[in-house]
């Protein structure tokens, strides 16, 4: 009887461990379900998005305030149109703010940084950033330097 109790306790312990690993894997991967009710959407157009992908980070002053929902090509302007999902508690982004693609560290991932403007009016859901700065293409920069352009 004691052996059966030990086997049951061991089995329950293993199941709890697997559930904890599954929970951690979902949290780290960003696949955990989130409510869309507490966010709103903004748009930004870039000439070159570099390595920006869906679920990428959107930050202001180093603090994550949202994520990239999608990256598509605008067929009229031939620019990349990035759909940003911003947390609802960050509802006072000045209208003259700009979206800049930055890299975290020398070889780190790219993210969108919102550089704050000084306008008294705020961006509303569905608005587009007027000013954007595309990703710096290191390969193109080196080529232009080497060729003297």
N, C-alpha and C positions, 0 to 999 in steps of 0.2 A: 504494500500500500504506500509506503514511504517513497519508493522509487517512482510510482505513478504520479504522486504529488510533485515530486521534483521535476519530472518531465513536463507536467502542465505548467508549472511556474517558469521553467526554462522556455517553453513555447510562447507563453505570454510575453516574456521579456524580449524575445526575438521579434515578435510582432510589433511591440511598442518601439523597438529600435528601428525597424523598417519604416514604420509610420513617421518617426522623427526624421529619418533620412529623406523620405519623400517630401516632407514639409520643407526642410532646408533646401532641397534641390529646387523646389518651386519658387522659394523666396529669392534665391541667388540668380536664377535664370530670368526672373521678371515675368514669369508666366502666371503668377497668382492672379485670380480674378479681382478686378478693381471696379468700383462703381463709376459709371460715366456721368452720374448726376452732379458730382462735385468738381467738374472741370468745364472749361470752355475752349473753343478753337480759335487760333490765330493762324495766319498764313505768312510766308516769307518767300520771295523769289530770289534765286541765286543764279549766277552764270556758271558756277562750278561748285557742286556740293561735296566734292572729295569723297570721304568715307562715311558720310552721314547715312544712317540706315534707320528703318523703323525701330521704335523702342529706344532710340538714342536719347541722351540726356539733354535737357534744356535748363540752363542755369542763369541766375542773376546774382552778381556779387559772390560767386562761388557756391551759392546755395541752389540745390536742385528744385526747380519750380514746375517742372513738367516733363513731357517726353515728345519725341517725334512720332507722329501717327503714321504718316505716309510721305513718300517722295515720288512725285510724278513729273512728267515733262509737259509744260504748257505749250501746246501746238501752235499758238498764235505768236508768242514771243520767243520761243525756243529756249526758255529758261527752265531750270528745275524749280518746281513749286513744292514747298515743304509745308505740310500740315502739322501744326504744333498743338498739343493738348496741354493747356495750362491749368494749374490748380485754381479752384474758384476763390480761395482765400487771397490770391495775388490778383486782385481786380483793379489795381490802380497803376498799371504800366503807362507812363506818359506816351502820348500819341507820336512824339518825335523820337522815340527810342529806336535803336537799330539792332538788327540781328546779325551777329558775327559768328562765323565758323572758326572755332579755336581747337587746338590740340592740347590735351593734357599730357604734359611732359614732352620729351624729345621724340619718342616713338609711340606715344600713347594714343588712345582712341580720340576721335574727333567728336565735338559736341557743339551745340548752339548756345552762345552766350548773348544775353540781352543786355546791351549797353544802354543805360538809362538816359533819357533826355530830360529837358526841363519844362516841357509844355504842361499847362494846367489841365488840359483835356486828356482823358485816358482812352486807351484802345478798348473797343468793345468786341464781343464775340463775333467772329466772322471777318474782322478787319485784317488788313495786310500791312506788314511793316513797310514803310516808305523807303527806309534806308537799310541796305544789307551790305555785307562784305563777304565775298566768297572765300573758299578755302585757299590757302597758300599752297601752290603746287611746287614742291621742292625740286622736282626733276626739271620743270620748266624754268625755274629760277636759275639753276645751275647751267642749263643749256644756254640761256640768254647771257649769263655772265661769261661763259666760255667763248661764245661767238662774238662778244663785244656789243651786243644790242642793248 
